[in-house]
């Protein structure tokens, strides 16, 4: 289903869900970074924590790209109402 076919309420609901999921992802990544930094400081030769840190950095790239299309659709609908 395309964004044009969805109601405004449904799009706003999807934005809320995406923001909640993004917030959860940020929280989990923050915990991962803290644990990895502690592990790297505690065991400098252990490559496990370095690999987990790299994984966290890669996953953090998905945070800003979540809801741009939905926001643009809602803004265009508001512009058409005026």
N, C-alpha and C positions, 0 to 999 in steps of 0.2 A: 504494500500500500504506500502510495506516495504521500508526501507531506501536504500537498494541495487537497487531498481527499480527506484528511483528518480534521476534526473540529479543533477550534482554538483551545477548548478545555482539555482535550486529549493531548495536544502539544504542550500545554503548560504542565500537565501531569508528567509527561515524559521528561521535561526539563528538570522537574523536581527530583525524579528518580535518578537522572544522570548526575545531578549535583550530589545526591546522597551517596551514590556509588563512587563518585570522584573523591568525596570526603573520606569515605572508608578506605579507598586506595591510598590516599595521602597518609592516613593514620597508620596503616599497615607498613607502608614504605618507610615512614619515620621510625617505627619500631625496628624494622629491618636494618636501617642505617645505624641506629644506636647499638644494636646487638653486634653488627659487623665491626664497628669501630672498637667496641670493647674487646671483641675477639682478636682483632688485629693487634691491639695494644698488649693484650694478655699473652697471645701466642703468635709472635711475629713471623714464624716460619710456616704457619698453617695456611695453605692455599684455599681452604674451604671458605673462609671469611672473605677473601678477596673475590672469589667467584660469586658469592652472594651479593657483595657490594656492587659488582658490575651488573648483575641481574637487576638489582634495585634501580640503578641508574638508567638502564634500558627501559624498564617499566615506567619510570617517571616521565618518559617522553610521551606517554599516552594521555596524560592528564589534561593538557590544554586543548586537545582536538576533539572533545566530546560533543559539544552541543552548538556549534557554530551554524549549521544548516537550519536547525529548528529556530534559533533566535532570528535568523534572517527571514524566515517564513513568517514568524509572528510580527516582526517589524513591518514587513510588506503588507500584511493584513491591516495593521493599524494605520498605515499610510493610505490605504485604499478606503478606509472608513471616513477619513477626514475630507 
